[in-house]
Amino acid sequence: MSNKYSDEEIRSMKKITCQIAGQYLGISPMAVSIGMRNNLLPIGFAIQNVDRHRDSWSYHIVAERLIAYKYGKINEVQVQNIEKNLNMIISHFEEMKRDLLFLLSENEELEG
């Protein structure tokens, strides 16, 4: 696979998909998604969306982390600090989502 994207093109993208990251790193999009899901590819974060009907994943790829990873400049300590901060943010969002779903279900019961 040839490198289709320059660092500057990666930096200017609004959303970097697994396909784009794979082409940039010279690996398959599947390798990108599996690597991110299993915390083996420190270029962003994979969020599992679980609902009653299906299981899906969302990927948020951070341009600077992708570029740093490609050049081997990402340091494990930096990654752990970033992950810790992201996990804190994600858990806050999860709490807010649960609260919102609870309020919505209460509202439906009142209307019903």
N, C-alpha and C positions, 0 to 999 in steps of 0.2 A: 504494500500500500504506500502510495506516495503521500508526502506531507502537502495537503492542499491549502493549508492555512498558515499565514505568518503570525508571529506573536501579536503584532498590531491589530490584525483582523480579529484574533481571539479577544483581545482587550476591548474592541469596539462592539462586540456582539451583546445584544440585550439578553439572549438566552443561549446557553451552550448545551446542546443535546449530547446524549451518549454517542450518537453517530458522528457528530463534529469532533468531540473529544477523542474518539477512536481514530478518526482520520488524522488528527493532529499528532497523536502519540504513535500512530502506526500499528494499532491493535484493533480488534473487532469491537463493534458497539456492545456486543454481548459480554466481552471481557471487561469493558468499562463498567457496565451495570452490575455484573457479579462482583467485580473488585470493590465497587463502592458499597454494595449491600453487605459485604463481609469485612468492611473496614480495612481492606488491603490496598486500596487506591485512595490516598489522602488528597483528593482534588475537589472535595465538596462534601455533600451529604445526601444519603438516600433515605427517604422517609416512606415507611410502609403505611399504606392506607388500607385499613381493614374495616370493612362493613359487613353486614349480614350476607350480602350476595356475592361478593368477590373480594379478591386480594389483589392490590396493585401497588406499584411503587412510583414515587416521584423523585426526580433527581435534580439537585441544585448544584451545578458545577461552578466553582469560583475561578474566574479567569486567571488571577494571579497565582492561585494554587496550582492550576493546571500547567501554567508556564514554568513555575518553580519546580514542579515535579518532573517535567520534561528535561530540565537541565540539572536535575539532581540536587537542587538547592534547598529543598524543603527539609527541615530539621524535625526529628521525631518529637522533641520537646515542644516546639512551636505548634505542631499538629495537635498534640495532646491538649495544650492550652486552648487552642481554637475549638477543638471538639468539646471540651468542658463547657466553654461559653455557649456553644451552639446547643448542647444538650440542655443547659439551663433555660435558654430561650424557648426551645421546643417544648420542654415540660410546662413552662408558663402558658404557652399556646394551648397545650393539651388541656390544662386546667380550665382555661377560658372557654374552650370548646365544650367541655363537659358541663360547665355552668350554663352556657348558652343552650345546650340541648335539654338540660333539666328545666330551664325557664320556658323553653318552647313547649315541652311536654306538659308542664303545668298549665300553660296558656291554653293548649288544646283541650285539656280536661275541663277547664273553666268554660270554654266555648261550647264543648260537646254537650 
